[in-house]
Amino acid sequence: MKKIPEGLVEDQILKNLIDFNNELGTGTTRRVYGVKGSQDFVIKQSHRPFHYSNFVEWTVWHAVDKMAEDILGNEANLQLLELFARTAAISHSAEFLIMERLQPLKDPDRLQLGGFPDWLNDRKPSAFGLTGDGRVKVMDYAMVNFYQVLNPLNRSGRF
């Protein structure tokens, strides 16, 4: 299995990893491809001039990952980490994003979203997938309601 780059990577390095013969899906802003030499990851390639979706997923993943840590006495939130597909690398321009590969839901009509954050705006079944051990994770989380996430009045009624 090929070693997957981590972190911020030159665009060409990630572009060279795309298996163009293995297109897994196309959305409004991106195409999803298999990764040469790996069955565990996908590459999302943005086909819009501004690569917002990849940037948002990269940012959300790293926020969720950081929330899992006990930092300066803040309570760690490990539950969120288990709900999101992991991102591994993003290109300098954000055109390319490497993410954990999930399988399609076996029975999308039975998807239960109660445990997922309300600030995820894309709640259609195709935005979710299954891990190898059958857990459901969100794999398309580029549509985030930042007003709800960032406004403390939405949670506690005060600052």
C-alpha positions in Angstrom: 0.0 0.0 0.0 1.3 3.4 -1.0 2.0 6.0 1.8 -0.5 8.8 1.7 0.8 12.3 2.1 -0.3 14.2 5.2 -0.9 17.9 5.8 -0.5 20.7 3.3 1.0 19.3 0.0 1.8 20.7 -3.4 -1.1 20.4 -5.9 0.9 18.2 -8.4 1.7 15.6 -5.7 -2.0 15.0 -5.0 -3.0 15.3 -8.6 -0.5 12.5 -9.5 -2.2 10.2 -7.0 -5.6 10.4 -8.7 -6.8 7.2 -10.3 -8.8 8.8 -13.2 -10.0 5.4 -14.2 -11.8 5.1 -10.8 -14.2 8.0 -10.6 -16.4 7.3 -7.6 -18.8 10.2 -7.8 -19.5 13.8 -9.0 -21.2 16.5 -7.1 -22.0 20.1 -7.6 -18.5 21.4 -6.9 -16.3 18.3 -6.9 -15.4 14.9 -8.4 -14.3 12.0 -6.2 -11.7 9.5 -7.3 -9.9 6.5 -6.0 -6.2 6.9 -4.9 -3.5 5.1 -6.8 -2.2 2.3 -4.5 -4.7 2.8 -1.7 -8.2 1.5 -1.1 -8.5 3.4 2.2 -8.7 7.0 0.8 -10.3 9.1 -1.9 -9.3 12.3 -3.6 -11.8 15.1 -3.9 -11.0 17.4 -6.8 -12.8 20.7 -6.9 -14.0 21.9 -10.3 -15.0 25.4 -9.2 -12.7 28.4 -9.4 -12.7 28.8 -5.6 -12.2 25.5 -3.8 -14.4 26.3 -0.9 -15.8 22.8 -0.2 -12.3 21.2 0.2 -11.2 24.0 2.4 -14.3 23.8 4.7 -13.9 20.0 5.1 -10.2 20.4 5.9 -11.0 23.1 8.5 -13.9 21.3 10.1 -11.9 18.0 10.3 -9.0 19.8 12.1 -11.4 21.6 14.5 -13.1 18.3 15.3 -9.8 16.5 15.7 -8.6 19.3 18.1 -11.8 19.1 20.1 -10.9 15.5 20.9 -7.9 16.7 22.9 -8.0 17.8 26.5 -6.5 21.3 26.1 -5.9 23.5 29.1 -8.7 21.9 31.1 -11.3 22.1 28.3 -13.5 19.1 28.1 -12.5 16.8 25.2 -15.3 15.9 22.7 -14.4 12.5 21.3 -17.9 11.8 20.0 -17.6 14.3 17.1 -14.3 12.7 16.0 -16.1 9.4 15.5 -18.8 11.0 13.2 -16.6 12.5 10.5 -14.5 10.9 7.8 -10.8 11.9 8.4 -9.0 14.2 6.0 -5.3 13.4 5.5 -4.0 16.0 3.1 -5.0 19.1 1.2 -3.2 20.8 -1.7 -1.8 24.3 -1.5 -4.6 25.7 -3.7 -7.3 23.4 -1.9 -8.2 22.0 -5.3 -7.4 18.5 -4.0 -8.3 16.9 -0.7 -7.5 13.4 0.5 -10.1 11.8 2.7 -10.9 8.5 4.4 -12.8 6.3 2.0 -16.2 5.1 3.2 -18.6 2.7 1.5 -22.1 3.7 0.4 -24.9 3.1 3.0 -26.5 -0.3 2.6 -30.0 1.0 3.5 -30.0 4.8 3.1 -33.7 5.0 4.1 -32.8 3.9 7.6 -30.2 6.7 8.2 -30.5 8.1 11.7 -29.1 11.6 12.0 -29.9 12.3 15.7 -26.3 12.0 16.8 -24.9 14.3 14.0 -24.5 18.0 14.6 -27.4 20.2 13.5 -25.0 22.6 11.8 -24.4 20.1 9.0 -26.6 21.4 6.2 -26.2 18.5 3.8 -28.2 15.8 5.4 -29.0 13.6 2.4 -28.0 10.0 2.7 -25.4 10.3 0.0 -23.4 12.6 2.3 -22.9 9.7 4.7 -21.0 6.4 4.4 -19.9 3.3 6.3 -16.6 2.4 7.8 -15.2 -1.1 7.4 -16.7 -2.0 10.8 -20.2 -0.7 9.9 -20.2 2.7 11.7 -21.9 5.6 9.9 -19.8 8.8 9.3 -20.4 11.9 7.3 -18.1 12.1 4.3 -19.5 15.3 2.7 -19.5 18.0 5.3 -18.6 21.1 3.2 -22.0 22.7 3.8 -21.8 24.0 7.3 -24.1 26.5 9.0 -21.3 28.7 10.4 -23.9 31.1 11.9 -25.2 28.4 14.1 -21.7 27.0 14.9 -20.0 30.4 15.7 -22.8 32.3 17.4 -22.6 31.5 21.2 -26.1 32.8 21.7 -27.3 29.7 19.7 -26.1 27.5 22.5 -26.1 29.2 25.9 -28.0 32.4 25.6 -25.0 34.5 26.6 -21.3 35.0 25.6 
